[in-house]
Amino acid sequence: MSDVRISIFIQTLNEERNLPSCLESVRGFDDVVVLDSLSTDGTERIAREFGCRWFARKYDGRGPHQNWAMENIPWPNRWVFYLDADEHMTPELRAEIEGIARDESERRVAFYCGRRNYFMGRWLKRAMPPGNIMRFFQPPKIRFARLANPAPIIDGEHGYLKSQFIHYNFSKGIGEWFERHNRYSTYEAIETMRALKESPVRLGNLFSGDRNTRRLELKNLSFRMPLRPWLKFFYMYVLGRGFMDGRAGLTYCALQAIYEYQICLKVRELKRVERGLPPA
């Protein structure tokens, strides 16, 4: 066990297939916490066999769920790294976060991290590039907004990790991916409606020196663009060179366009309901 104390935070829902390998990847961390969304399989048994601390509650959206954890789970360590059950820590990433936790002069309170995404046995280097996701933080200094793909609200300075974790996004198969993204598209439609009303486009943010600020403003701008599914496919497959990832890249870019179309359809329904019309 390392002399550096970092808590690992994992969220689960029926993850008996993925959880063992995820927990194997974080062996040696002194505190591993599982926040479950009322699983009905063997998730709790596996977590307890690995010695995890166990918490469970009804899922109410990614942002609210994570905020509950930050506010209600006792965190014995200053730093927390968050993983999903279909994700794995790597030795390089572990060494990097331990170095940060060991540095008493570190003034940044949160760090974005990239991930290596695998699909059809292949690392999607271009179709699903690493990106920047908030994963390493001090719980008192962070809260999360949005029901899906939460945006962090950070009380202090932030940074970016060089190392990446591994993500097996399709570990439960294509069918489960569609089920999950049907839920996500509902959350995204609600957030799109909110953004259209409350978050005007700030073009200056597109030229910010901070990469995550640019990404969030580009997403905000995309809410107002026509032909969003087609534009997303073109952006990922052509501009992003997803075609270089072969059949896996083509399939993934097509799935993302379908997901975007789901969001658009649900936004259209919400707008109809606001006007007093039936959803469809």
C-alpha positions in Angstrom: 0.0 0.0 0.0 1.2 3.5 -0.9 2.1 6.0 1.8 0.0 8.6 -0.1 -3.7 8.6 1.0 -6.2 9.0 -1.9 -9.8 7.9 -1.9 -11.3 6.2 -4.9 -14.9 6.9 -5.7 -16.9 4.5 -7.9 -20.6 4.8 -9.0 -22.4 1.6 -9.9 -25.7 0.2 -11.1 -25.8 -3.6 -11.7 -22.0 -3.8 -12.4 -21.2 -7.3 -11.3 -19.6 -7.9 -14.7 -17.3 -4.8 -14.7 -16.7 -4.1 -11.0 -14.1 -6.8 -10.2 -11.6 -5.7 -12.8 -12.2 -2.0 -11.9 -11.4 -2.8 -8.3 -8.4 -4.8 -9.2 -7.0 -1.8 -10.9 -7.2 0.3 -7.7 -5.8 -2.3 -5.3 -3.5 -0.6 -2.8 -5.5 2.6 -2.3 -6.4 2.8 1.4 -10.1 4.0 0.8 -12.4 2.8 -1.9 -16.0 4.0 -1.9 -18.9 2.6 -4.0 -22.0 4.7 -4.4 -24.7 2.4 -5.8 -28.0 3.2 -7.5 -30.0 0.3 -6.0 -28.5 -2.6 -7.9 -30.3 -5.9 -8.1 -27.4 -8.1 -9.1 -24.2 -9.1 -7.2 -22.6 -5.6 -7.1 -22.9 -5.1 -3.4 -21.4 -8.5 -2.6 -18.4 -7.9 -4.9 -17.8 -4.4 -3.4 -17.9 -5.8 0.1 -15.6 -8.7 -0.8 -13.0 -6.2 -1.9 -13.4 -4.2 1.3 -15.1 -1.2 -0.2 -17.2 1.3 1.8 -20.8 0.9 0.5 -23.5 3.6 0.1 -26.7 3.3 -1.9 -29.4 5.7 -3.0 -31.9 6.2 -5.8 -30.2 7.8 -8.8 -31.5 11.3 -9.6 -29.1 12.4 -12.4 -25.3 12.4 -12.5 -24.8 15.9 -11.1 -27.2 15.5 -8.1 -25.9 12.0 -7.4 -22.3 13.2 -7.3 -23.2 16.3 -5.2 -24.9 14.0 -2.7 -21.7 12.0 -2.4 -19.6 15.1 -1.9 -21.9 16.4 0.8 -22.9 13.1 2.6 -20.0 10.6 2.4 -17.3 11.1 5.0 -14.0 11.5 3.1 -11.0 10.6 5.3 -8.5 11.8 2.6 -7.9 15.2 1.1 -8.0 13.9 -2.5 -10.6 11.8 -4.4 -10.3 10.1 -7.8 -13.6 9.2 -9.4 -14.0 6.1 -11.7 -17.0 4.4 -13.3 -17.1 0.6 -13.0 -16.3 0.2 -16.7 -13.0 2.2 -16.2 -9.6 1.2 -15.0 -6.8 3.1 -13.2 -3.3 2.8 -14.9 0.1 2.7 -13.1 1.1 5.9 -14.9 -2.0 7.8 -13.7 -1.6 6.4 -10.2 1.9 7.7 -10.0 0.9 11.1 -11.3 -2.0 11.6 -8.8 0.1 10.3 -5.9 2.7 12.9 -6.8 0.2 15.7 -6.7 -1.3 14.4 -3.4 2.2 14.2 -1.9 3.0 17.8 -2.8 2.1 20.0 0.1 2.7 23.1 -1.9 0.1 22.2 -4.5 -2.5 25.0 -4.7 -4.8 23.5 -7.4 -7.9 21.8 -6.0 -9.1 19.8 -9.0 -7.8 18.2 -12.1 -9.3 17.2 -15.4 -8.3 13.8 -16.8 -8.4 12.2 -20.3 -9.4 8.6 -21.0 -8.5 5.9 -23.6 -11.8 4.6 -25.0 -12.0 1.1 -26.4 -14.6 -0.3 -28.8 -14.6 -3.5 -30.8 -11.2 -4.4 -29.4 -9.7 -1.2 -30.6 -8.6 2.1 -28.9 -10.6 4.9 -30.6 -7.8 7.4 -30.8 -9.6 9.8 -33.1 -13.3 8.9 -33.1 -13.5 9.2 -29.3 -10.4 11.2 -28.3 -9.4 11.4 -24.6 -11.2 14.7 -23.8 -11.1 16.4 -20.4 -13.3 15.1 -17.6 -13.2 16.2 -14.0 -12.0 13.2 -12.0 -9.4 14.2 -9.4 -10.5 16.7 -6.8 -10.9 17.8 -3.1 -14.5 17.1 -2.2 -15.1 20.4 -0.3 -13.9 22.4 -3.3 -16.2 21.0 -6.0 -19.9 20.6 -6.9 -21.5 19.4 -10.2 -24.2 20.9 -12.4 -26.3 19.2 -15.1 -28.2 15.9 -15.0 -25.9 14.3 -17.6 -22.3 14.9 -18.5 -22.0 17.1 -15.4 -20.1 20.4 -15.5 -17.9 21.0 -12.4 -18.2 24.1 -10.3 -14.7 24.5 -8.8 -13.9 26.7 -5.8 -10.2 27.3 -6.6 -7.7 26.7 -9.4 -7.7 23.6 -11.5 -5.2 21.7 -13.7 -4.9 18.9 -16.3 -3.4 15.5 -15.7 -1.1 14.1 -18.4 -2.0 10.5 -17.8 -5.2 8.8 -18.8 -7.5 6.1 -17.4 -9.0 3.3 -19.6 -12.6 3.2 -20.5 -14.6 0.2 -21.8 -17.8 2.0 -22.8 -19.4 -1.0 -24.5 -18.4 -3.7 -21.9 -22.1 -4.7 -21.6 -22.8 -4.7 -25.3 -24.5 -2.5 -27.8 -28.0 -3.1 -26.4 -27.1 -1.8 -23.0 -25.4 1.2 -24.6 -28.7 2.1 -26.3 -30.7 1.7 -23.1 -28.2 3.9 -21.2 -28.1 6.6 -23.8 -31.9 6.6 -24.0 -31.8 7.8 -20.4 -29.0 10.2 -21.1 -30.7 11.7 -24.1 -33.7 12.6 -21.8 -31.4 14.3 -19.4 -29.6 16.1 -22.2 -32.9 17.3 -23.7 -33.8 18.8 -20.4 -30.4 20.5 -20.1 -30.7 21.7 -23.7 -34.0 23.4 -22.9 -32.4 25.0 -19.8 -29.4 26.2 -21.7 -31.6 27.8 -24.4 -33.4 29.8 -21.8 -30.6 30.6 -19.3 -27.2 30.4 -21.0 -26.7 32.8 -23.8 -23.8 32.1 -26.1 -20.6 34.0 -25.1 -18.4 33.9 -28.2 -15.4 35.1 -26.2 -15.3 31.8 -24.4 -14.5 30.1 -27.6 -11.1 31.8 -27.5 -10.4 31.2 -23.8 -7.0 30.0 -22.8 -8.7 27.2 -20.8 -9.5 24.2 -23.0 -12.5 23.1 -20.9 -14.1 26.6 -21.1 -13.8 26.4 -24.9 -15.3 22.9 -25.0 -18.3 23.9 -22.8 -19.0 27.0 -24.9 -18.8 25.0 -28.1 -21.4 22.6 -26.6 -23.6 25.6 -25.7 -23.3 26.9 -29.2 -24.2 23.5 -30.6 -27.6 23.6 -28.9 -28.7 26.3 -31.3 -27.4 24.8 -34.5 -29.6 23.0 -37.1 -28.8 19.5 -38.4 -27.1 18.6 -35.2 -26.9 14.9 -35.8 -25.3 15.4 -39.2 -22.9 18.1 -38.0 -21.8 15.8 -35.1 -21.1 13.0 -37.5 -19.2 15.2 -39.8 -17.2 16.8 -36.9 -16.3 13.4 -35.4 -15.8 11.3 -38.6 -14.3 13.8 -41.0 -12.8 16.7 -39.1 -11.9 14.5 -36.2 -10.5 11.8 -38.5 -12.7 9.1 -37.0 -12.4 7.3 -40.3 -8.8 6.4 -39.3 -10.2 4.1 -36.6 -11.7 1.8 -39.2 -15.0 0.0 -38.8 -15.0 0.7 -35.1 -14.6 4.5 -35.7 -17.4 4.5 -38.3 -19.7 2.6 -36.0 -19.0 4.8 -33.0 -19.5 8.0 -35.0 -22.8 6.7 -36.3 -23.9 5.8 -32.8 -23.1 9.3 -31.6 -25.2 10.8 -34.4 -28.1 8.6 -33.5 -27.7 9.7 -29.9 -27.7 13.4 -31.0 -30.9 12.7 -33.0 -32.6 11.3 -29.9 -31.8 14.5 -28.0 -33.2 16.6 -30.8 -36.4 14.6 -30.9 -36.9 14.9 -27.2 -36.2 18.7 -27.3 -38.9 19.0 -30.0 -41.3 17.1 -27.7 -40.5 19.3 -24.8 -41.1 22.4 -26.9 -44.5 21.1 -28.0 -45.5 20.4 -24.4 -44.6 23.9 -23.4 -47.0 25.2 -26.1 -49.8 23.0 -24.7 -49.6 20.5 -27.5 -49.3 16.7 -27.2 -45.6 15.4 -27.2 -45.9 14.0 -30.7 
